Amino acid sequence: MNWTSEVTEFEWNQHFADVQRKGPFKSFRHRHELRSERDGTSVRDAIEYEVGFGWLGALVNWMFVRPLIRRTFLYRQRQVERLLGSAAD
């Protein structure tokens, strides 16, 4: 699948955001938020997207897309913790 995104916001040690320019969604915006904490840095993902296609897209989103996005970001979170460590380590 071809997916092209563009970084549209960047603030050092605060956040950066990217938007889909070409891809499977009607629109997709992903903001990576960083927050310094006593034991390290936390990362939060804020995602806004539209599947499109009216009620059919809403059904597909509910049945497939939303669960897939949740699983994808849960996997990503686990990999970041595995690679970089977590406050619990």
Steps between C-alpha positions, in 0.01 A plus 500: 500500500636840408463758773650846485498727801641842577624633832295817553590593858816472704589637841821361650438278805125573480334348196497442129213423269462348159209486259423258222552652156427178312371178648207282598306754710287796403712685758753396765684717754742358757643713778787358709503673839804480729497587867797503736430322823707429807587149382542575128284606210147393419373478144134547411348455156198705400340375180223660300380328184209458264436183305249662264223317310214610728316236703691218333832658602367548854413129516839394361669737747311351795556139394854508362688830481467622858601163653792477257622849594474414870698178453759678287566770759496253790765301314698820435480596868632160606784519249602849613505381862697190401755696299536807722391373839220623718465664838416158647847364407 
